[in-house]
Amino acid sequence: LLVLAAAVVIRTSWFQDLVRAQVEQAADSVLSGQLRIGRLHGSLLRGVQLDDVRLQAGGRDVLVVPSIALHYSLIRLVRHSIVIDRITLIKPAITLIESDSGWNVTSLVKTREAGSSSSTSVAIDALEIEDGEVVIEQKQQRTNSGVRIPDELKHLEAALSLAYDAGTLRMTLEKVSFLSGEPSPSLVVRDLSGDFRQAGGGYRVDDLHLQTDRSEVRLTAEYVQSTAPATVTAHVEGTPLNLAEWSGIVPALAPSAITPTFTLDARGPVNALELKGSAADQRAGKIDLNVVLDLDSPRQGIKG
């Protein structure tokens, strides 16, 4: 009788509103912003759907999602800290805002107090985004800026997984695609995939693959900042790289008519970074590179 009564209660709007309020309260303890959920419904035993979800920070909507579907195993949630089988965000609108203190997303999660012994682990086996939009509001760029950040990413489709445990963050991109907005020409990203890891004062990227309409780039890199000075190890290759395609982001590439294939290896500390590589184009010829960069001293330089 108790089991039957519980099965009935958890489906009532009263109980679902209670769970929604508890979720909002738990989020407020972790996030610097305010999470508000318009409606929560579903079985609660295997998964729920959240409607009209809004995350606000600094009086602005940072995330607006008409519908979020969560699928989970109650047994896994009991045995672990936070484990979600799949989260699907339908038509999310994300706003990235740059200020003098940096981008708003970097301060959304409250910093942990010194000496905190919290060991909460989070795992999202599958995070899906359907027809998302990202609006980028950056500070006024200098007129002579060599790089222009797009003001919008449209038709965002993504499939990825996330895991956080004992200070280690890992994100695996299965496939991400989008269309950039202004400045034109637009950049069409067909596939962005790879594995990212952050742990112990270091960052690592494995098998990053970027494919656009006319370019293809692969990257493996590691940045270790726990050493003094920080060290870099990287290998990147383009097969090929259409320079004019990227002119919306780097205006200086607009008059370029070459599509080189290239390889580049970087290794060493940032005050003596070794760069070795080559690039070739059928019309422009070939160039080889073997230099040492100093990116750390007041008088940055290059030799070789």
KOLVO-101556 format. One record per residue: x, y, z of N, C-alpha, C in turn; residue in one letter. Coordinates in steps of 0.02 Angstrom, whole numbers, plus 50000, padded with zeros to 5 digits. Layout:
<recs>
XYZXYZXYZa;...
</recs>
This chain:
<recs>
500414993950000500005000050000500435006350000l;500995006250039501435011950041501745013249972l;501955007749938502255008449872501755011249822v;501135008749825500615011249780500465018549794l;500435020349858500305027249876500855031749851a;501485029549858502055033549835502035034349760a;501855029049724501815029349651501305034549628a;500755035149667500235040049650500465047149667v;500785047849726500975054449750501485057749704v;501985053849682502525056749642502285059149574i;501685057149555501405059549491500955065649499r;500835067649560500395073349571500775079849558t;500395085049538500705091549524500995094549588s;500685092949646500955095449710501655092949722w;501765086449712502425083649724502935086049672f;502725086649610503175088949557503375096249569q;502915100349594503095107249612503585107449670d;503505102749717503965102249773504675100549748l;504715095749702505365093749674505675099549635v;505255103149596505505108849557505805114149604r;505465115649659505725120549706506385118149738a;506435111749752507045109049781507625109349731q;507485108149667508005108549616508245115749609v;507785120549610507985127649606508405129649666e;508205127249725508575128949785509275126049784q;509335119749761509995116549756510435120149706a;510145122349649510525125849598510775132549624a;510355136049663510545142549690511145142049737d;511225136249769511795135349814512445134149777s;512395132349714512995130849674513145136249624v;512615139349596512705144249543512685151349570l;513055155749538513035162849556512385166149531s;512095163149479511475165749452510865162349483g;510285163649456509665160849480509355156449427q;509215150149445508895145449400508155145149415l;507745146149364507025145849373506725141049322r;506285136649347505965131549305505225132849304i;504955133849244504245135249239503805129349258g;503995123349234503575117449248504015111249246r;503885106649291504215100149293503685094749290l;503775089949244503295084449240503645078249214h;503345072549227503645066149209503545061249265g;503875055349258503775050049308504205050949370s;504755054549365505255055549418505655049249434l;505415043549412505785037349425506305036049371l;506155037749309506615036549254506835042949219r;506445048249226506625054449192506065059549197g;506255065849185505765071249189505875076049131v;505395080349121505455085749071505365092349107q;505805097049092505785103749120505595108549064l;505095112749077504865117649028505015124649052d;505165129149005505295136249019505835137049073d;506435134649057506995135049103507405141349088v;507555145149141507935151349134508475151749187r;509075153649164509615154949210509805162249202l;509735166149257509885173249255510495174949298q;510885179649274511475181949311511565189349294a;511655193449345511735200549335511145203849303g;510545201249316509945204149287509825202449214g;510225197949186510165195949116510035188449110r;509655186549059509555179449044510195176749011d;510505172049045511105168849018510925162648979v;510405159149001510175153048967509415152848970l;509105151948911508385151148906508255144948864v;507905140148894507765133848858507015132348863v;506665131948806505955130348809505815123448839p;506265118548825506135111848850506795108048861s;506845104648918507425100448933507165093548954i;507415088348922507225081548939507815078148975a;507675075449035508185071949074507995064549081l;508475060249067508385053049076508935050449123h;508735046649172509215044349222508985037649251y;509455034449286509315028349323509305030049397s;508765028649430508705030249501509225026549542l;509395020349521509895016449557510575019649551i;510745022049491511395025349482511425031849522r;510875035449526510865041649565510965040349639l;510695034749663510775033049734511485030949749v;511795027349702512465024649714513015029849703r;512885034749661513385039749645513135046649665h;513565051649656513365058449674512845061149625s;513045062749564512575065149513512745061549448i;512295057249425512395053449364511765054049321v;511835056849261511275057649215511435053749151i;510955049649130511055045849068511055050349006d;510545054849002510505059148943510115065448960r;510375071048935510035077448940509965080248870i;509365082148851509235085048785508965092048794t;509325097048767509105104048769508825105748700l;508195107648698507855109148635507815116648626i;508125119048573508145126148554508385130648610k;508955129148641509195133548694509475140048665p;509405145448702509695151948684510195153748739a;510825154148720511375155448767511665162348751i;511785166348803512075172948795512735173348831t;513275174648793513935175648821514085183048822l;514255185748881514365192848889515065194048916i;515445198348881516115200048902516115206848938e;516435207048996516505213349033517245214349051s;517375219549090518065220849110518355215149153d;517915211449186518145205849229518155199249192s;517985199249128517995193049089517305191049064g;517235184749043516605182249016516165179849072w;515505180849065515035179249118515025171849136n;515165167349087515135160249102515665157949151v;516215161749156516755159649201516585160749274t;516065164649289515885166049358515195163449376s;514905159149334514235156549348514235151649406l;514775147749413514825142849467515195145949525v;514905145349585515205148249644515855144649660k;516375148449679517015145449696516965141849762t;517325136249767517315132349828517755135549881r;517525135549942517905138649996518545134750009e;519055138450029519695135350043519615130150098a;519925124350087519895118950137519265114750132g;518835116150083518235112150075518405105050056s;518065100350087518205093250075517675090050031s;517275094149998516745091449955517035087149899s;516745081249890516995076649839516445074849790s;515985079549778515435078249733515685076849663t;515435071449634515615069749565514995070449522s;515105072549460514565073649412514735070049348v;514255066349321514345062949258513715063549216a;513805066049155513255066449106513475062249046i;513175056349039513385051848986513255054548917d;512715058248909512555061148843512195067748854a;512485073048825512185079748826512055081748753l;511425082748736511245084348667510935091248663e;511115094948611510825101548597510515101348528i;509885103248524509525103348461509345110448441e;509605112748384509435119248356509545124848407d;510145125148435510305130248484510555136648452g;510605141848493510845148348470511275151348525e;511855154148506512305157348553512405164548530v;512225169348574512335176448560512955178648599v;513425181848565514055183948595514085191548598i;514075194148659514115201448669514805202948699e;515255205548657515925206948680516035214448688q;516565216148723516735223148731516905226148663k;516845232748658516985236148596517685234548572q;517725231648512518375229748485518745235848458q;519395235348462519805240548431519735240248356r;519775246048325519705246248252520255242548216t;520835241948249521395238448217521475231348241n;520945228648272520985221848298521085216848240s;521545212248250521695207448197521215201548196g;520835200548249520365194948255519675197548274v;519165195248239518475197248253518075191048275r;517785191448334517375186048360516665186648332i;516375181348305515695181748278515195183948332p;514685187548312514195189948361513655184748376d;513665179148338513135174148348513345167548317e;513135162048350513195155348322512495152648314l;512315150848252511625148748238511605141348220k;511005138448227510875131448210511385126848244h;511485127948309511965123948347511685117048362l;512045112048339511885105048353512495101948388e;512375098448444512945095748482512765089248515a;513265084848520513215078648558513875077748595a;513845077748661514455077248701514325073848767l;514855072648805514795069748872515255073548919s;515065073748984515445077449034515545073049095l;516125073849127516265070349190516715074549233a;516525075349297516935079149344517005074949408y;517625073849429517745069849489518435071549517d;518455072949581519085074149617519515079549582a;519185084949562519555090449532519745089449459g;519535084049429519685082649358519065083349316t;519115087449264518555088549218518725085649150l;518265081749123518365078849056517745080049015r;517835082248953517295083448907517465080248840m;517025076148815517125072848751516595075348702t;516825078548649516375080948596516305075448544l;515705072848538515575067848486515485071248418e;515095076648418514995080448356514655087048373k;514945092548348514655099148356514655102548287v;514105105848270514065109448207513675115948219s;513845121148180513515127548187513685131948127f;513335137648123513455142748072513575149348108l;514145152548093514305158848127513925164548095s;513805169848135513465175748110513955180948086g;513785187348095514235192848075514875192648117e;515445194948091515535197848024515545192447970p;515355194347911515345189747854516035189547822s;516215184447783515775178847767515685174047826p;515105170747828514955166047882515405159947877s;515555157047935515955151047938515485145247954l;515485140147912515055134247922515485128647951v;515365126948013515735121448046515315115148040v;515565110348001515215104047990515325099148047r;515935099148075516085094348127516635097048172d;516495097048237516995098648288516955093148339l;517495089348348517485083748394518175083048426s;518195079548481518835078548516518725077648590g;519285076648625519265075248697519655080648734d;519345083848785519665089048825519715086748897f;520285088348929520375086348999520735091949036r;520485093449097520795098349141520905095149209q;521535095249231521705092149295522385094549318a;522445095749383523095097249414523465103049382g;523105108449365523445114249337523665113349265g;523355108749229523535107649159522925106449116g;523005107249051522465106349003522725101948946y;522295097348923522495092948869521925092148819r;522105092348754521635091448700521885085548658v;521465080548648521655074648609521195073948549d;521505072748491521135071048430520585076148413d;520745082648420520265087748401520215087948326l;519595087548301519485087648228519005093248212h;519205097648167518795103248145518725102848069l;518105102448046517975102147974517455107347956q;517625111547908517175116647882517025114947809t;516715119647773516565118347703517185117147661d;517735120847677518335120547634518975119247672r;518945117747736519555116747776519465110747822s;520045107847842520045102347890520685102947932e;520605103147998521165104048044521115098848099v;521705096048119521745091348174522265093848224r;522115092748289522555095548341522585090848401l;523185090048427523305086848492523775091348530t;523605093248591524005098148627523945097148702a;524465099548738524455099348812524795105648838e;524475108748887524745114748919524785113548994y;525395113949021525505112649092525735119049125v;525305121949168525475128249200525705127349272q;525725121049296525965119849364526725120449368s;527065120249311527785121149310527945128549300t;528565130349314528785137349305529415137349262a;529385139949201528785142649167528335137049141p;527735138949119527265134149090527555131049027a;527345124949012527605121348954527035119648906t;527215118948842526725117448789526995111748747v;526545107048730526685101848681526085101348635t;526205102048569525635102248523525845099748455a;525365096748420525435094748350524795096648314h;524845100548261524265102648223524405101848149v;523905099848111523985099048039523335101048004e;523425104147946522855106247905522885102747838g;522325099747817522325095747756521695096747714t;521595102747685522005108747687521685114047732p;521945120347728521665126047763521535131447711l;520895132847698520715138047650520725144747687n;521225148947673521325155047711520745160047702l;520495160647640519955165447628519325163647666a;519225157347680518625155147716518605158147786e;519185159647815519235162147883519295169747886w;519185173047830519275180347827518765184147869s;518185181147884517705184447927517965185147998g;518385180448020518675180548087519345184148086i;519755183048034520395186348026520375190247960v;520195196747963520105200647901520715200847856p;521315200247885521925200647844521965194947793a;521565189647803521585183847757521135184847696l;520755190347695520255191347641520555190947571a;521125194147557521365193947488521725187347470p;521795182847518522175176747505521805172047457s;522185169047412521895164347365522225157547368a;522585156147424522945149847430522585145347480i;522695138847471522405133747515522955128847533t;523375130547582523955126347597523775120347640p;524165115147633524195109747682524795111147726t;524745109647791525295111347835525325106747895f;525905106447927526005103147991526415107748036t;526275107648101526635111848147526695108248214l;527305108048241527435105048306527715110348353d;527465110548414527705115248465527905111248526a;528475113148556528715109348614529175113748656r;529075113548723529525116948768529185122048812g;529565125548853529295130748896529105136948855p;528655141048882528405146748844528945152148833v;529485151948872530015156848862530545154348813n;530465148148789530915145448738530545139948699a;529995141948667529555137248634529815135748564l;529955129448551530205127248485529625125948438e;529645128948379529135127948328529465125048265l;529215119348243529465116248182528875114148139k;528915115748074528365113848031528485115747959g;527995114647917528035116347846527335117347818s;527295121147764526675122347729526805122447654a;526315119947616526405119547544525745121047508a;525795124647451525225126047409525445125447337d;525015122847294525195121547224525415127847188q;525115133547204525285139747170525815143847206r;525815143447273526265147847311526935144547328a;526975137947322527605134647337527605131647407g;528205131347438528285128047502528715132347548k;528575131947614528965135447664529075130847723i;529685130947751529855127047810529985131747868d;529835129447929529895133547989530295129848042l;530775133248072531155130448128531395136348170n;530985138348220531135144248259531035142848334v;531255147648374531145147448447530805153948467v;530245153348502529865159148524529975160448598l;529975166848618529985168748688529345172648700d;528845169348732528205172548744528115174948816l;528645174148856528585175348928528925181648952d;529455183648920529845189448944529515195948920s;529675201648951529405208048929529565209648856p;530155207448834530345208548764530245201948726r;529625200748705529485194648669529855194548602q;530105188748584530505188448523530475181748489g;530795181348431530815175348390531505174948358i;531785168948355532425168048322532435161248287k;532825160848233532875154648197532765155648122g;
</recs>
